[in-house]
Amino acid sequence: MKLYLLDAGGAGLIFVAIGVALIFMIIAILVEAFVMMGFKYHAFKKSLVDSTIVNVASLVAGLLLVSSSEDVFNISTTGGFLLLFGITVVIEFIGLYLLNKHQSLGKTALVCVTMNMITYFILYLFIRSDF
């Protein structure tokens, strides 16, 4: 379905989509911060900062990838969803590692995979609910 910015309904739907994306991003940042705390990776404030940084980095990368090829990086397809999950894990793992070199690679990998499995499950629920 193509929406055009100048269509009255299309313009309204764009604001709804932006609002839903913003809500999801806030949920993802909070969930991932709590996962970091659960693994005793950081205290809440540091977890929140790190989660925000790595999520913004993976969001920017995801937007660039989706804009380069909507067919390959289509989150509505199983292949595209899994591909973006994998790319997100790699980007966020690298980001977390660079922000926390004192943590072991294994712990960083475990935290990163766990937090993204949870947030991608939530994303899956968002997608399946037709938002």
Contacts in CASP RR format, 6 or more apart in sequence:
PFRMAT RR
TARGET T0000
AUTHOR 0000-0000-0000
METHOD contacts of the structure
MODEL  1
MKLYLLDAGGAGLIFVAIGVALIFMIIAILVEAFVMMGFKYHAFKKSLVD
STIVNVASLVAGLLLVSSSEDVFNISTTGGFLLLFGITVVIEFIGLYLLN
KHQSLGKTALVCVTMNMITYFILYLFIRSDF
3 9 0 8 1.000
3 10 0 8 1.000
3 13 0 8 1.000
3 14 0 8 1.000
4 10 0 8 1.000
5 11 0 8 1.000
5 14 0 8 1.000
17 131 0 8 1.000
20 126 0 8 1.000
20 131 0 8 1.000
24 122 0 8 1.000
24 123 0 8 1.000
24 126 0 8 1.000
25 55 0 8 1.000
25 59 0 8 1.000
27 119 0 8 1.000
27 122 0 8 1.000
28 51 0 8 1.000
28 55 0 8 1.000
28 119 0 8 1.000
28 122 0 8 1.000
28 123 0 8 1.000
29 48 0 8 1.000
29 51 0 8 1.000
29 52 0 8 1.000
29 55 0 8 1.000
30 48 0 8 1.000
30 51 0 8 1.000
31 115 0 8 1.000
31 118 0 8 1.000
31 119 0 8 1.000
31 122 0 8 1.000
32 47 0 8 1.000
32 51 0 8 1.000
32 54 0 8 1.000
32 55 0 8 1.000
32 115 0 8 1.000
32 116 0 8 1.000
32 118 0 8 1.000
32 119 0 8 1.000
33 44 0 8 1.000
33 47 0 8 1.000
33 48 0 8 1.000
33 50 0 8 1.000
33 51 0 8 1.000
34 47 0 8 1.000
35 111 0 8 1.000
35 114 0 8 1.000
35 115 0 8 1.000
35 118 0 8 1.000
36 42 0 8 1.000
36 47 0 8 1.000
36 50 0 8 1.000
36 51 0 8 1.000
36 111 0 8 1.000
36 115 0 8 1.000
37 43 0 8 1.000
37 44 0 8 1.000
37 47 0 8 1.000
39 107 0 8 1.000
39 110 0 8 1.000
39 111 0 8 1.000
39 114 0 8 1.000
41 47 0 8 1.000
41 100 0 8 1.000
41 103 0 8 1.000
41 107 0 8 1.000
41 108 0 8 1.000
41 111 0 8 1.000
42 50 0 8 1.000
42 100 0 8 1.000
50 96 0 8 1.000
50 99 0 8 1.000
50 100 0 8 1.000
51 115 0 8 1.000
53 95 0 8 1.000
53 99 0 8 1.000
54 91 0 8 1.000
54 92 0 8 1.000
54 95 0 8 1.000
54 96 0 8 1.000
54 99 0 8 1.000
55 92 0 8 1.000
57 91 0 8 1.000
57 92 0 8 1.000
57 95 0 8 1.000
58 87 0 8 1.000
58 88 0 8 1.000
58 91 0 8 1.000
58 92 0 8 1.000
61 87 0 8 1.000
61 91 0 8 1.000
62 73 0 8 1.000
62 84 0 8 1.000
62 87 0 8 1.000
62 88 0 8 1.000
65 72 0 8 1.000
65 73 0 8 1.000
65 84 0 8 1.000
65 87 0 8 1.000
66 73 0 8 1.000
66 74 0 8 1.000
66 75 0 8 1.000
72 80 0 8 1.000
72 83 0 8 1.000
73 80 0 8 1.000
73 83 0 8 1.000
73 84 0 8 1.000
74 80 0 8 1.000
75 81 0 8 1.000
75 84 0 8 1.000
75 123 0 8 1.000
75 127 0 8 1.000
76 127 0 8 1.000
81 120 0 8 1.000
81 124 0 8 1.000
81 127 0 8 1.000
85 116 0 8 1.000
85 120 0 8 1.000
86 116 0 8 1.000
88 116 0 8 1.000
88 120 0 8 1.000
89 112 0 8 1.000
89 113 0 8 1.000
89 116 0 8 1.000
92 112 0 8 1.000
92 115 0 8 1.000
92 116 0 8 1.000
93 108 0 8 1.000
93 109 0 8 1.000
93 112 0 8 1.000
96 103 0 8 1.000
96 108 0 8 1.000
96 111 0 8 1.000
96 112 0 8 1.000
97 103 0 8 1.000
97 105 0 8 1.000
97 108 0 8 1.000
100 108 0 8 1.000
END
